Every structure is written in structure tokens, then in C-alpha cells.
Amino acid sequence: MEQKKRVLFASMLGNTLELYDFALYGVLAGILAKIFFPSVDPALSIMASLAAFSAGVITRPLGAVLFGFIGDHFGRKRALTFSIFLSALPMLIIGCMPSYASIGIAAPCLVMIARMTQGLAFGGEYNGAAIFTLEHLSKSQKRTFPGMAGGIISTSSSLGVLFAIAAAAIVARFGDLEWAWRIPFILGSLIGFIGFYIRFKITESPEFVEISRVSDNSPSFLDILQTYPRSCFATFALGAFIGAITYTSVGFLNIYMSKYLHIPLQDAISFGLYGSITCVIACPIFGLISDYVDRRGYFMVATLGILIASPVMFSLLQMKTSVSIITAQILFGLCYSCVGGPQHAFIQRLFPVEARYRGVAVSYCLGGAIFGGTTPIILTYLMEQTGNLNIPVVFIAICSVFLFAALINLGQPTNKLKKFDEFRKIF
């Protein structure tokens, strides 16, 4: 297999596994709540399970700092090889974990630790895999399409979500919930260890090798933040926006439909397949579109489009018919894809090679942790307090306005951004 194809496959496999891991816990949160976080009040049980889900997202920035340092100092390959191993191990632990009824309070504590460890791995994996792939492609003699290539990486993430929802749907509909939920976790860990072996065999990023020959000094994240503040802010806002959409769809919609719209949980999980399939198809398409237009302007239009579409999506869900719910899920998939597909090609070129891994990963993961990872538990709490079915619409609107402001701000470089115009030409 050609080296670039091996790199793309290795990156896709890691991203698929990471998102499978995160999404699997999210879609099974209602089931895992009964096993690891039992309570007299079902709402408290679900919120405790979602807290463990959020813990995995909150530790992502720490993982971005750790793996960003490794990636910028010692190479992308080392960072990504370590991250996929660190993701597979906790998945195996959760799959083999005794229930609360067996070992008491130790069960939820260990689940929380495993989720936090997975968050560390994800902080280095998601953006790092895209950086690694696009840096390989940038040295190709042929014409490349970074938007479409980044869209394929995003598709691999959507595949992970799709596989997780499919596994959860099988467990919820046909499995004995006392043990069947463990199989998807254990299977995912085995795939992760295979991915570790594959990544160990691939070559380092040519752009990193080239810059490391010139200098072995890499700026700290504080230096990056001071030199590229607008780039960091735009990447932070994009991570927040995509995180809010992703975790609303993956971590909250099943609870929203089953608890507040009284749709059977197994049906709610199955409906999510339509959104994931849409993402798999649409991410490369939107990425390719971004290769032919100004990406900053593209993202501004896409953000406004999602702002308009979000009340439509939740109105369709509230109709509670199969057709309306499927249509809403497809719209969710399109909303994610139109920003998730081109995102990697956009944010990577806001930073130079020597600062790229940390600049992208830390900024993006901070946004995803603050806005995205806390989304399910915040929305569940607000729904419990208000009973307003349109709370998620307001939340997405706030995130949309925040990203739009960051994109406007990005278009006004200052003297501090000495290299900004050089990278801006690329998109």
C-alpha cells in the first residue's frame, strides 16, 4: 500500500476508534446509569452518568497539552501511536468493570478515571491525526484537496459514531442489558490495539521532519497564544461550536427523545443512525466545496445556516412521527458536516508547523471541553428546571453567535500576527 494511503488509513482508524469510544458511552448513558450510577431518582442517575461522560471531554485540553508537546517536539507519529494505545486500554477496563451492585462506590469511581484517561487520549488524537495526514499530503507533487482530505478524516469520526449507535441499538433492542453492553467496549479495545501496531509502522510527517532539521526549538503554548491570539480564539470557538452540535446529537438527543418526548429508548437510539449516515456521506462533500471558496466566508455562511436550522430540527423532533424525527436527524447530520468536514483544512493553516499541534489541539479542545463536553449535563439540568423543550435551540444559538464573532475577528489581523497573512493566503 502506498505510504500516503497507509497514513490516511491509520489516521482514519484512530479517529474512528476515538469517536466510537466517546459516542458509545454517550448513547449508552441511560443504560450505564443504572449499572454504575444507580439512584432512587432516575434523573440524578442519568446526570451522574452524564457527568462521567463530561469528565472525559473536560480532560481533553490536558491531553492536547501533553500530546501537543510530544507532537511538536518529538514527532506526530510518536504522539499518535501513544494516544491510540491510551484510548484502547480504558475501553477494555470499562468493558470488564464490575457493576455498582458488585463493588459499590469503586465502580463509578473507576469508570470516571477511565473516562478521564480516554479524554487525555482524545485530546491528542482528533486534531493530531488530521495534522499528520494533511502534512503528508502537502508534500505531494500532485494537486491536493485539503478540504476533502480533512472531510475524509471527519468521515472516519462519523463512522465511529455510526458504529457506536449501531452497536448500542443492537444492545438496546436484542441484548441482555446485564452483560451485552460490554461486548462493544471490549471489541473496540481490540481494534485499538491493532491500530497501535499499524501506526507504529508508518513514517513521520515530512513537514515535521523538514522543520526539525532547521530548528529543534518549539514555542510554548503561551508563546503561541501571544503570537497568534486571533487564530487561537477562532480555533477555540470552532471547537466549542462543533462540540456543542456533536454532544447535543450524541450525548443528549437520546435522553431528550426518551425522557421528555416519551419515545422508547431503543427507537431513539435507532433514529440516530440516520444522522450518522448523513455525516459519513456529507463530510467529504462539504470539505471539497471548501476547496473552491474562501473558507472563512464559507464558515460564516454555514454558522448562520445552522442558527436558522436549529429551531426547525427541534420542532421536527417534537412532532414525534418517524418521518419528522428522521428528517431532524438528517438535518443534524448536515449541520455537523458543513462545519465538521472543512474544519481541519481551515484551522491547521492558522498556525506554522512548529506550533501547529499545540496551537490547534489545545485551542480546539478547550472550546470542546467548555462548551461541548458539558452540553448534555447542562441541557438535562435546564430541562429539569424549566421543562422548556426549546432549551437546546437557545444553547446552539449562543454557540453560533460566538463562532460568528470569532470569524469576524479573525479577518482583522494586527501587527502581532506577523505570519498571519502568509497562512491566510492558503485559504
N, C-alpha and C positions, 0 to 999 in steps of 0.2 A: 504494500500500500504506500502511495506517495506520502512523504513526510507531512506536508500540509494537511492532507486528508486525515492522517493519524492524529495530528494536533487538534483538528476540528472535532474528530470523534471523541478524543479524550476529554476535551472541554465540554462537549455535549453530555457525555456520560456523567461527569461530575456534577454539572448543573442539574441534570435530570434527577440524580440521586438526592442532591441537597433539597430541591423543591419537593420531591416525593416525600422526603423525611418531614419537612416542615408542614406540608399540606396534609399528610396522613394524620398527624396529631390533631391538626385543626378540624378536619372533617369528622374525626372520631372523638372530638372533645366531649360530646354528650355521653358517649359510652364510657370513655375513660374516667369521666367524673364519678360515675357510680362505682368504679373498680378501685380507684386510687384516692378519691376525694369525697367519700360518702357524707351526707348530711341530712338532717331532718327536713331542711328547706332545700328543695331541688334547685332553686335559683342560686343559692350560696354554693352548692356543689358545682354547678356549671361555672360560676365565676371563679372558683378556686382552680378548676381545670384550665380555664382560660388564662388565669394568672401564670400557670406553668408554661402555657403557650407563649404568653407575652415575655416571660423571662428569657426564653430562647432568642427573642428578637432584640431585647434590650442589651444582651451581651454581644450582639453583632459588632458594635463600634469597637469594643475591646479586641475582638478578633481581627477587625480591619487594621487596627494599630499594630497588632502583633504580626500578622501575615503581610501587611504593607511594608513593615520594616524588613522582614525576611525577603520579600519580593523585590524591593528596591536596592537592598544591599547584597543579597546572596543569589538572587535569581528568581524568576517567575516559576520555574519548574519545581524548585525546592518547596516554595510556598504552597503550590497547588497539590503536590504529592502528599505533603503533611496534612493539608486541610481535608482531603477526601478520606484519609485514614481516621482523622479525628471526628469525622462525621459518622462513619460506619460503626465505630465502636459503641457510642451511646445508643444507637438504634438497636444494636444487639442486646444491650443491657435492658432497655425498656421492654423489648420483646420477651425477655426471660424474667422480668421483675415479678415477684410475688405480690398479691393484692393487699389492700389495706386490712382485709379480714385476716390475712395470714401473718403479717409482720407489723401491723399497726402503723404508727406515725412515720416509721422508717420508709414506708413505701412512697408517700407523697414527697418526702424529702429527697429521696434518691431520684425520683422522676424529675424533680426540679433541677437537681445537679446535672442530670443527663441532658435536659433541655438547654441549660446554660452552656454546657460543653458544645452541643450542636450549634448553638448561636455563635460561639467563638469560631467554629469551623466555617460556618456560612459567611461570616464577616470577611474571610479571606478568599472564599470560593467564587461567589457570584460575579463580582466585578473582575476579579483576578483572571478567571477563565476567559472572559471576553477580551481583556487586555492582552493576554497571552496569544489568543487566536488572531486578533487584528494586527498585532505586531509582526506575526509571521506573514500575514497576507500583505502587509505594507511593503515588504521587500520583494514581492513577486514582480516579474518582468511584464506580466500580463495586466490588463486593466482589471482592477478590483472594484467591488461594490461593498464598501464597509458597512453601509446601512443594512443591506440584505444579509451580509455575514453576521452582523450583530443581531439581526432578526432571527437568524437560524439558532443562535445561542439562546435567545429569548424563547424560541420554539421549544428548545430542549427543556427549559424551565416549565413551560406549559405542559410538555409531555409528562414531566414529573408530577404536576398537579393532576393531570388526567389519569395517570396510573394510580395515584393515591385515591382519587374519588372512585375509580372503578373498583379498587380493592375494598374500599370502605362500603361501597354499595353491595358487593358480594357478601361481605361480613354481616352487614345490617339485614340483608334480605334472606340469606340462606344459612348463615353460620350460627353456631352456638356461641353466644356472646361471652361466655365464661372463658373461652380459650381461642376461638377462631381469630380474634383481633390480633393475636400475637404473630400469626403467620406473615402478614405483610411487613411487619417490622424486621423479623428475622431474615426474610428474603431480601429486603432492601440492604441489610448489613452485608450479606454475602456478595451482592452486586458491588457494593462499595469497596470491598477488599480486592475484587477483580479490577476495578478502576484504579486502585492504588498501584497494582502491578503494571497496568498499561501506561500510566503516567510516568512511572519510573523509567520506562524505555524510550520516551520521546526526548527530543533535543530542546535546548534552551532557546528563548526568544532572540532572534537575530538583532533586533533593535537594542535589547538589553546588553547583549554581548558587545555590540559596537560602542555603546556609551561607557561600558565598564572598562574598555581599553583606553579610553580617553581620560577618565577620572573614576576613582573609587569612592569619591565623596558624594553622599546623597543628602539633600537638605532634610531637616526635621520637619514634622508636620506644622509646627508653629511658623517656621520659615515659609513653608508653602502657603499657609493661611495669610501671612503678611504680604507675600508677593502676589498671590492670586486670590484675593478676597472675594471678588465677584464670581470667579469660577467655582470657588468652594461653596458660595451661597447658592448659586444656581444648581449645583450638583446636590446639595443638601435638600433644596426644595423639590427637585425631581424625585429624589429618593423618598421624601415624605409623601408626595403625591401618588407615586406608583405603589408605595407601601399601603397607603390608605385604601386604594382601589383593590389591591390584591387581598389584603386581610379582611376587608369587608366581604369580598366574594368568597374566600376560602374559609375564614375563621368565624364569620358571623352569619352569613346568609342561611346556613342550615338551622341555626338557632332561631333566627328571625322567622323563617317559614314554619318550623315545627312548634315553637313556643308561642309566637304571637299571631301567626296566621292559622295555626292548628292543622297544618299539613303533616301527614305521617313522616317521621324522620327518614325512613328508607326511601320514600318518594322524593323528599327534599334533597337527599344526597344524590340520587339518580339524576335529578334535573341539572345538577351541577356539571354533568358530563358534557352538556351542550355548550356551555361557556368555555370549557377547556378545549374541546374540539375546535371551536371557533378560533381560539388563541393559537393553536398549533398551525392552522391554515393561514391566519391573517398576519402574524408577526413578520415573516419574511416579506410579505407583500407591502406592508406599510414601511418596512425598512428599505425596500427597493425604491419606493416612491420618494423617500427622503434623500436618496442618492441623486435625485434630479432637481431638488429645490433647496432653497435656503433653510437649513434645519432649525434655526432659531425661530424664524417666521412660521415654519411648519408646526413647531411645538406650541406656539401661541394660539394658532387656529385650533389645534387639537384640544388644548386645555379648555377653550371656550366651548367647543363641541361637547365635551364631557360635562361641563357645567349645565348645559342645556338638556343633555340626555338623562342625567341622574334622576330628576323627578319623574320622567317618563318610565324609567326602569322600575322604580318602586311602586308607581301606580299600576303597572302591569302585574307585579307580584301580588298586590293587594286584591286584584281581580280573582285570584285563586283558581283560574282554569288552567288546564295543561298547556293550551296554546299560548296564553298570556305569560305564563311562567317560563316556558321555553324561549319565547321571544325576548323576555327580560334577560335571561341567561346569555343569549346570543349577543345582546347589546352590551352586557358586562364584558364579554369576551372581546368585542370590537373596541370598547373603551380602553381596556388594558393594552390591546395590541397596537393601537395607534400611537401610544406613547412608549410602550414596552419594546416594540420592535426596533425603532431607530435610536433608542436611548444610548446604547453603548458607543455607537459611532459619534454621537453628539458630545457626550461628556468626556470621552478619552482625549479628544483633541483640545480640550481646555487646559491641559497640563503637559509639560515636557516629559520626556521618557524617564529622566532620573527622579521625577517627583510624581509620576503618574499613578503608581499602585496605591500609595497612601493618599494622594490628593483625591482620587476617585473613590476608593474604598471607604476611607474614614468619613468623608463628607456625605456620601450616599447612605452609608449605614447609620450614621447619626440621624439623618432625616427619616429613614425607615424605622428606626427604633422609637423615636419620639412620637411620630405621627402614626406609623403603620403598625408597629408591634402592639401598641396599646389600644388600637382601634376596637377589636372585639369586646374587650372588657369595658371600655368606656361606653360603647354603644349599648351593651347589655345593661350597664348601670343606669344610663339615661333613660332607656326604655322602661326599666323597672320603676323609675321615679316619676316619669311623665306619662307613660302609656301612649305616647305620640308615635305613630308608625312612620312619620317622616323625619325622625331624628337623623337617620343616615344620610338623607338628602342634604341637610344643613351641614353635616360634617364634611361631605365631599365638596360642597360649595366653598367652604372655608379653605380647604386644601387647594382647590382650583385657583382661587384668588391669590393665594400665597405664591404658587408657582408662576402665575402670570406676572406678578410684581417682580419676581426674581429674574424672569426672562427679559423684562423691560430694563431692569437694572444692568443686566449683562451686556446690553447693547450700548452702554456708555462707558467705555474703558477710560481709566485715568492714567496718570504718569506712573503710578505704582505698577501697573500691569505692563511692564516693559516688553514682555514677549507675547502679550495677548493678541495683538494684531496679526502676528505671524501664524498663530494657531487658528485664528478666526478665519483666515483665508481658506482653510481647508474645507469648511462647511459654509 
